[in-house]
Amino acid sequence: MRPLPTELLRSFVIVAETANFTVASERISLSQSTVSQHIRRLEDLVGVALFERDTRNVRLSRHGEALHRYAVQILKLMDEAMTTVSGPPLNGTVRLGLPEDFALSRLAPSLASFAQRNRDVDLVINTGLSGDLFRELDENKHDLVFAKRLVGSQRGYVVSREPLYWCGSPTSPLTGGESILPLAVHPEPSVTRTRILETLKAAGRSYRFAVVSGSIAVIQAAVAAGLGISAFRGDVIPEGLIRLTGDLPDLGFLEYVIDRKESISQAAAAVELIIADTARLP
């Protein structure tokens, strides 16, 4: 029997309570597309539809009503268990560095739950490119960092391996079969950028930089507009984009690691455990 990830249950409960994907996404600080992905993944796991949808309304199905009763109890018990076993109340400041794509997806509900349970902890999250986050950790600007690392790097310890896929717009003429591929990528030291360029060079494919931006939102918008193609993790392909299945070289997997200062507070150690557990979810 497959487990029900708590991140999916939290999104499910909020959608059930608000009856609105947009309102639910705002409440848990996730994009609407991520909340929708959570519901689809949960429905795939349980094998039934959990909501009945039409153009105006979202309401629980019969199966959804049954799961909602259990989900509320499960989340409440898990929060109580964490409070009971975590010992004295945590306090202090935790400085966490995250890549933007993870900060906007599966980690947000788990970190929000931690913050709600530990009101005396100031959780300060900074997002950026993985290379910059590791450099800033060495400069003592973060307590811990969760980020991508390059193949062969010894930074941190691996907690997740995520597939990387070429993506484009369904309305764009770009298919990936162009003689010179137009790319929408982050600037250096982006790990995804490095993987893209190394893969294309190994395959002997020519490319040009159509858009270069440190903002993942800008990259998504550029791809959606048909200015170029890019690559995204399989579980966070932005809404409105599609995987390209043309003649493009396989990008493989990216390793996500946790790296940290040699000595960290109990609060930072608790955040480290949450990140490790959440990142390992299917």
HELIX and SHEET records of a PDB file:
HELIX    1   1 THR A    6  THR A   18  1                                  13    
HELIX    2   2 PHE A   21  ARG A   27  1                                   7    
HELIX    3   3 GLN A   32  VAL A   46  1                                  15    
HELIX    4   4 ARG A   62  VAL A   85  1                                  24    
HELIX    5   5 GLU A  100  ALA A  103  1                                   4    
HELIX    6   6 LEU A  107  ARG A  117  1                                  11    
HELIX    7   7 SER A  130  ASP A  138  1                                   9    
HELIX    8   8 VAL A  191  ALA A  203  1                                  13    
HELIX    9   9 ILE A  216  ALA A  224  1                                   9    
HELIX   10  10 GLY A  234  VAL A  236  5                                   3    
HELIX   11  11 GLN A  266  ALA A  279  1                                  14    
SHEET    1   A 2 PHE A  51  ARG A  53  0                                        
SHEET    2   A 2 VAL A  58  LEU A  60 -1                                        
SHEET    1   B 6 VAL A 121  THR A 127  0                                        
SHEET    2   B 6 GLY A  92  LEU A  98  1                                        
SHEET    3   B 6 LEU A 144  ARG A 149  1                                        
SHEET    4   B 6 PHE A 253  ARG A 260 -1                                        
SHEET    5   B 6 TYR A 157  GLY A 168 -1                                        
SHEET    6   B 6 SER A 230  ARG A 233 -1                                        
SHEET    1   C 6 VAL A 121  THR A 127  0                                        
SHEET    2   C 6 GLY A  92  LEU A  98  1                                        
SHEET    3   C 6 LEU A 144  ARG A 149  1                                        
SHEET    4   C 6 PHE A 253  ARG A 260 -1                                        
SHEET    5   C 6 TYR A 157  GLY A 168 -1                                        
SHEET    6   C 6 ILE A 242  ARG A 243 -1                                        
SHEET    1   D 2 ILE A 180  VAL A 185  0                                        
SHEET    2   D 2 SER A 206  VAL A 212  1                                        
END                                                                             
